[in-house]
């Protein structure tokens, strides 16, 4: 197996894992504690992971098909999905109270 092949396999597995993880959060309404702390809601966490995973999987599929325009179209769709994930559903973290300056 060549380096490019196993890299694509790893990318596809990572993308599909993120899709399943995000979809599982959306379906069950539950998420690991660390994930819940990083996002405003479980829905945001689920959509972030789902969109990021779908974008990664699309890049791998487009690269595997290797058909010029198909690769460009799948890459463009993947960029849109990742942009939505990063802009709309990005991790926000905890809001800490402002210190009183003492």
N, CA, C and O of each residue as an XYZ file, in Angstrom:
408
protein
N       0.847     -1.172      0.000
C       0.000      0.000      0.000
C       0.895      1.238      0.000
O       1.793      1.374      0.831
N       0.633      2.131     -0.944
C       1.463      3.326     -1.060
C       1.115      4.333      0.041
O       0.081      4.232      0.701
N       1.993      5.282      0.211
C       1.794      6.313      1.226
C       0.522      7.109      0.961
O      -0.226      7.402      1.894
N       0.268      7.459     -0.281
C      -0.941      8.239     -0.582
C      -2.209      7.431     -0.318
O      -3.223      7.990      0.100
N      -2.161      6.135     -0.555
C      -3.337      5.295     -0.314
C      -3.648      5.206      1.168
O      -4.796      5.403      1.567
N      -2.649      4.913      1.995
C      -2.958      4.781      3.416
C      -3.295      6.129      4.043
O      -4.050      6.187      5.013
N      -2.740      7.218      3.496
C      -3.106      8.543      3.989
C      -4.574      8.835      3.691
O      -5.279      9.398      4.529
N      -5.034      8.455      2.504
C      -6.444      8.642      2.162
C      -7.340      7.752      3.009
O      -8.429      8.167      3.407
N      -6.897      6.543      3.284
C      -7.687      5.650      4.141
C      -7.800      6.238      5.549
O      -8.884      6.241      6.132
N      -6.709      6.725      6.088
C      -6.732      7.342      7.420
C      -7.645      8.569      7.415
O      -8.421      8.762      8.351
N      -7.562      9.392      6.382
C      -8.425     10.570      6.269
C      -9.893     10.202      6.184
O     -10.738     10.837      6.814
N     -10.196      9.168      5.399
C     -11.591      8.721      5.274
C     -12.115      8.182      6.592
O     -13.244      8.481      6.978
N     -11.315      7.395      7.284
C     -11.730      6.846      8.579
C     -11.938      7.973      9.584
O     -12.910      7.954     10.339
N     -11.037      8.952      9.602
C     -11.179     10.084     10.516
C     -12.451     10.872     10.198
O     -13.199     11.236     11.106
N     -12.694     11.131      8.934
C     -13.898     11.862      8.532
C     -15.168     11.124      8.908
O     -16.100     11.719      9.448
N     -15.210      9.832      8.624
C     -16.401      9.049      8.958
C     -16.588      8.925     10.465
O     -17.718      8.903     10.953
N     -15.479      8.845     11.207
C     -15.572      8.800     12.663
C     -16.179     10.093     13.200
O     -17.023     10.060     14.096
N     -15.753     11.223     12.659
C     -16.325     12.509     13.079
C     -17.798     12.614     12.714
O     -18.591     13.141     13.495
N     -18.176     12.118     11.536
C     -19.586     12.133     11.132
C     -20.421     11.300     12.095
O     -21.487     11.735     12.530
N     -19.941     10.108     12.431
C     -20.677      9.230     13.357
C     -20.740      9.857     14.747
O     -21.787      9.820     15.393
N     -19.629     10.433     15.215
C     -19.579     11.069     16.532
C     -20.567     12.240     16.593
O     -21.348     12.356     17.538
N     -20.524     13.100     15.580
C     -21.436     14.244     15.538
C     -22.886     13.822     15.394
O     -23.769     14.370     16.054
N     -23.130     12.850     14.532
C     -24.497     12.350     14.365
C     -25.026     11.716     15.633
O     -26.198     11.871     15.974
N     -24.154     10.996     16.334
C     -24.557     10.390     17.601
C     -24.950     11.435     18.626
O     -25.919     11.246     19.362
N     -24.214     12.534     18.686
C     -24.572     13.613     19.613
C     -25.916     14.227     19.244
O     -26.722     14.537     20.121
N     -26.159     14.403     17.944
C     -27.424     15.001     17.510
C     -28.609     14.075     17.798
O     -29.682     14.534     18.187
N     -28.408     12.786     17.605
C     -29.496     11.826     17.818
C     -29.796     11.638     19.306
O     -30.956     11.649     19.717
N     -28.749     11.467     20.105
C     -28.951     11.168     21.527
C     -29.111     12.416     22.387
O     -29.705     12.360     23.463
N     -28.581     13.544     21.914
C     -28.626     14.758     22.721
C     -27.611     14.758     23.855
O     -27.683     15.595     24.755
N     -26.673     13.830     23.816
C     -25.638     13.735     24.854
C     -24.265     13.808     24.208
O     -24.083     13.459     23.042
N     -23.293     14.278     25.007
C     -21.914     14.380     24.533
C     -20.973     14.200     25.714
O     -21.376     14.394     26.861
N     -19.721     13.832     25.447
C     -18.739     13.738     26.529
C     -18.588     15.089     27.239
O     -18.786     16.143     26.636
N     -18.237     15.040     28.518
C     -18.126     16.256     29.327
C     -17.195     17.298     28.712
O     -17.528     18.482     28.670
N     -16.040     16.865     28.238
C     -15.078     17.810     27.657
C     -15.673     18.502     26.429
O     -15.435     19.690     26.209
N     -16.429     17.775     25.648
C     -17.063     18.349     24.462
C     -18.144     19.336     24.867
O     -18.253     20.410     24.275
N     -18.937     18.991     25.858
C     -19.999     19.878     26.331
C     -19.404     21.182     26.858
O     -19.960     22.256     26.629
N     -18.284     21.091     27.557
C     -17.644     22.303     28.095
C     -17.115     23.212     26.998
O     -17.058     24.428     27.181
N     -16.727     22.646     25.862
C     -16.106     23.442     24.799
C     -17.124     24.136     23.891
O     -16.776     25.098     23.207
N     -18.356     23.671     23.875
C     -19.365     24.220     22.975
C     -20.512     24.821     23.759
O     -20.711     24.509     24.933
N     -21.267     25.687     23.095
C     -22.414     26.310     23.755
C     -23.530     25.312     24.013
O     -24.254     25.427     25.002
N     -23.674     24.332     23.124
C     -24.734     23.336     23.283
C     -24.293     22.027     22.638
O     -23.338     21.987     21.862
N     -25.009     20.957     22.976
C     -24.723     19.654     22.370
C     -25.019     19.708     20.876
O     -24.317     19.086     20.079
N     -26.055     20.448     20.495
C     -26.398     20.585     19.078
C     -25.240     21.225     18.305
O     -24.874     20.749     17.231
N     -24.668     22.297     18.849
C     -23.521     22.940     18.193
C     -22.344     21.973     18.062
O     -21.687     21.924     17.022
N     -22.085     21.214     19.111
C     -20.982     20.248     19.084
C     -21.242     19.178     18.020
O     -20.342     18.821     17.259
N     -22.459     18.678     17.973
C     -22.795     17.650     16.996
C     -22.661     18.141     15.572
O     -22.086     17.456     14.726
N     -23.190     19.327     15.300
C     -23.107     19.869     13.946
C     -21.674     20.205     13.549
O     -21.285     20.006     12.399
N     -20.890     20.713     14.493
C     -19.485     21.015     14.218
C     -18.751     19.748     13.768
O     -18.088     19.744     12.731
N     -18.872     18.695     14.541
C     -18.183     17.446     14.208
C     -18.742     16.815     12.935
O     -17.983     16.301     12.112
N     -20.046     16.852     12.771
C     -20.671     16.278     11.582
C     -20.207     16.999     10.315
O     -19.817     16.354      9.341
N     -20.247     18.324     10.326
C     -19.840     19.091      9.141
C     -18.345     18.950      8.852
O     -17.945     18.804      7.697
N     -17.528     18.994      9.894
C     -16.086     18.840      9.697
C     -15.764     17.453      9.137
O     -14.956     17.325      8.217
N     -16.393     16.419      9.690
C     -16.171     15.064      9.205
C     -16.629     14.872      7.773
O     -15.950     14.224      6.976
N     -17.787     15.442      7.446
C     -18.295     15.335      6.079
C     -17.362     16.053      5.103
O     -17.127     15.567      3.997
N     -16.832     17.202      5.509
C     -15.886     17.912      4.656
C     -14.622     17.108      4.406
O     -14.138     17.029      3.277
N     -14.088     16.510      5.468
C     -12.890     15.686      5.327
C     -13.159     14.473      4.438
O     -12.344     14.137      3.578
N     -14.292     13.824      4.645
C     -14.636     12.659      3.821
C     -14.813     13.060      2.356
O     -14.414     12.315      1.460
N     -15.403     14.218      2.105
C     -15.575     14.678      0.727
C     -14.238     14.941      0.036
O     -14.074     14.621     -1.141
N     -13.295     15.513      0.753
C     -11.968     15.745      0.172
C     -11.336     14.416     -0.228
O     -10.749     14.301     -1.304
N     -11.459     13.416      0.638
C     -10.886     12.102      0.341
C     -11.570     11.479     -0.867
O     -10.902     10.948     -1.754
N     -12.897     11.540     -0.905
C     -13.641     10.957     -2.033
C     -13.275     11.679     -3.332
O     -13.035     11.037     -4.354
N     -13.232     13.000     -3.292
C     -12.868     13.758     -4.491
C     -11.475     13.442     -4.981
O     -11.234     13.370     -6.186
N     -10.557     13.252     -4.051
C      -9.180     12.902     -4.416
C      -9.123     11.489     -4.993
O      -8.399     11.235     -5.955
N      -9.884     10.578     -4.406
C      -9.894      9.188     -4.882
C     -10.482      9.080     -6.287
O     -10.015      8.281     -7.099
N     -11.502      9.879     -6.572
C     -12.099      9.836     -7.909
C     -11.147     10.412     -8.942
O     -11.114      9.954    -10.085
N     -10.373     11.414     -8.545
C      -9.312     11.954     -9.397
C      -9.760     12.358    -10.779
O      -9.058     12.104    -11.757
N     -10.919     12.983    -10.877
C     -11.424     13.342    -12.186
C     -11.465     14.826    -12.447
O     -12.476     15.313    -12.952
N     -10.440     15.563    -12.137
C     -10.361     16.983    -12.445
C     -11.488     17.804    -11.858
O     -11.397     18.270    -10.722
N     -12.556     17.987    -12.627
C     -13.663     18.833    -12.204
C     -14.391     18.244    -10.992
O     -14.868     18.989    -10.137
N     -14.476     16.924    -10.914
C     -15.107     16.271     -9.759
C     -14.326     16.609     -8.489
O     -14.919     16.918     -7.455
N     -13.021     16.552     -8.569
C     -12.171     16.869     -7.422
C     -12.360     18.321     -6.995
O     -12.428     18.609     -5.800
N     -12.445     19.223     -7.942
C     -12.623     20.643     -7.632
C     -13.988     20.877     -6.988
O     -14.091     21.621     -6.013
N     -15.027     20.255     -7.518
C     -16.379     20.432     -6.973
C     -16.469     19.877     -5.550
O     -17.016     20.535     -4.665
N     -15.942     18.686     -5.326
C     -16.006     18.115     -3.976
C     -15.170     18.931     -2.995
O     -15.551     19.084     -1.834
N     -14.037     19.454     -3.450
C     -13.214     20.301     -2.574
C     -13.948     21.589     -2.228
O     -13.881     22.051     -1.088
N     -14.647     22.176     -3.197
C     -15.407     23.405     -2.937
C     -16.544     23.150     -1.948
O     -16.769     23.952     -1.042
N     -17.254     22.047     -2.116
C     -18.326     21.703     -1.174
C     -17.750     21.459      0.209
O     -18.319     21.896      1.210
N     -16.619     20.759      0.268
C     -15.964     20.498      1.558
C     -15.567     21.803      2.240
O     -15.740     21.944      3.451
N     -15.038     22.755      1.481
C     -14.666     24.048      2.055
C     -15.876     24.784      2.614
O     -15.786     25.412      3.669
N     -16.996     24.713      1.925
C     -18.215     25.355      2.415
C     -18.654     24.712      3.729
O     -18.994     25.414      4.681
N     -18.646     23.368      3.784
C     -19.049     22.672      5.012
C     -18.143     23.034      6.182
O     -18.625     23.306      7.282
N     -16.838     23.037      5.951
C     -15.895     23.367      7.022
C     -16.030     24.835      7.420
O     -15.921     25.163      8.602
N     -16.262     25.712      6.465
C     -16.450     27.133      6.792
C     -17.683     27.324      7.672
O     -17.642     28.089      8.636
N     -18.767     26.643      7.354
C     -19.968     26.728      8.187
C     -19.669     26.210      9.583
O     -20.074     26.821     10.573
N     -18.961     25.085      9.672
C     -18.626     24.515     10.979
C     -17.782     25.480     11.794
O     -18.041     25.677     12.981
N     -16.783     26.081     11.178
C     -15.857     26.948     11.903
C     -16.508     28.279     12.282
O     -16.282     28.783     13.382
N     -17.298     28.844     11.400
C     -17.887     30.146     11.665
C     -19.102     30.042     12.585
O     -19.227     30.811     13.537
N     -19.986     29.106     12.308
C     -21.249     29.051     13.047
C     -21.197     28.168     14.298
O     -21.798     28.517     15.314
N     -20.505     27.057     14.248
C     -20.575     26.069     15.326
C     -19.251     25.854     16.051
O     -19.086     24.834     16.719
N     -18.314     26.773     15.940
C     -16.988     26.591     16.539
C     -17.080     26.476     18.065
O     -18.037     26.954     18.675
N     -16.079     25.841     18.668
C     -16.044     25.756     20.130
C     -15.933     27.154     20.737
O     -15.188     28.001     20.243
N     -16.669     27.378     21.793
C     -16.677     28.691     22.442
C     -15.983     28.671     23.794
O     -15.460     29.694     24.236
N     -15.970     27.533     24.449
C     -15.347     27.445     25.763
C     -16.211     28.065     26.845
O     -17.315     28.546     26.588
N     -15.691     28.043     28.045
C     -16.394     28.610     29.194
C     -16.286     30.118     29.193
O     -15.286     30.693     28.763
N     -17.316     30.729     29.674
C     -17.236     32.164     29.933
C     -16.885     32.334     31.394
O     -17.634     31.921     32.279
N     -15.753     32.936     31.636
C     -15.308     33.144     33.007
C     -15.733     34.523     33.465
O     -15.740     35.469     32.677
N     -16.084     34.642     34.718
C     -16.416     35.977     35.216
C     -15.187     36.873     35.173
O     -14.064     36.420     35.391
N     -15.412     38.133     34.894
C     -14.295     39.084     34.869
C     -13.758     39.271     36.274
O     -14.515     39.317     37.244
N     -12.462     39.376     36.367
C     -11.868     39.584     37.692
C     -12.156     41.008     38.162
O     -12.314     41.923     37.353
N     -12.220     41.174     39.431
C     -12.534     42.486     39.998
C     -11.305     43.390     40.056
O     -11.404     44.542     40.479
N     -10.165     42.887     39.641
C      -8.959     43.686     39.606
C      -8.257     43.792     40.956
O      -7.371     44.631     41.121
N      -8.629     42.972     41.905
C      -8.006     43.029     43.237
C      -6.783     42.181     43.299
O      -6.133     42.110     44.342
